[in-house]
Amino acid sequence: MRIDIVTIFPTFFDVLGVSLLGRAREKGLLDVRVHDLRDWTHDRHRTVDDTPYGGGAGMVMKPEPWGEALDEILGEDAVLVVPTPSGEVFRQPLARELAQEKQLVFACGRYEGIDQRVIDHYAARGRVRLVSIGDYVLNGGEVAAMAMIEAITRLLPGFMGNPESLLEESHEDGLLEYPIYTKPAVWRGLEVPPVLLSGNHAAVAAWRREQSIERTRERRPDLLPD
Ligand code: ADE
């Protein structure tokens, strides 16, 4: 998979070189390129923003640098992902869907956002997804892009050492994951649930399923059918 990131803060993405993501890049599973939007400006101050038409607080990202950058970076079948608090919410099914793509281009806006015509222009010519990572407001799309990139790339075939661990996680079956334990069997007087020491695989599976449902009911009732 190829991932391009366009941002005015390219150093934000230096952390992509570490840990599993770094190894995926080394293994050739992932080709990540970070671009500085200001490289597509032409004035002395490398201006990327201007005041909003119609008035109001804050600044808006100008369309011209975005147009030049995206014309150059977007490949034939690319999906343009625009992190924004006004987008659809990023969930595991969308991570799975985006993990199938050949190229993802993340357009990280700052200030009050990007001129709407940039979105409209590329939506008329290709695939654009406006995506929010949750109902809160960040200072820009960078942290949101990073969260999405981590969730997507760990689903790439060959990324995980043990792909089976993907199947048991929260959200894979629409429920939260059950509680997990390791040795010792007693810690500070707290015991591991005895069923997990029983060796009875069917009983363990049934207990885990029950715990998943109970946890989901308590913490995320919105995930359960009515
Ligand atoms: N940019 C600012 N807030 C955001 C959010 N919640 N999700 C995605 N992008 C954002």
Residues whose N, C-alpha, C, O or C-beta is under 5 A from the ligand:
A	BS01	ADE	P83 T84 P85 V131 S132 I133 G134 Y136 V137 L138 N139 G140 G141 A144
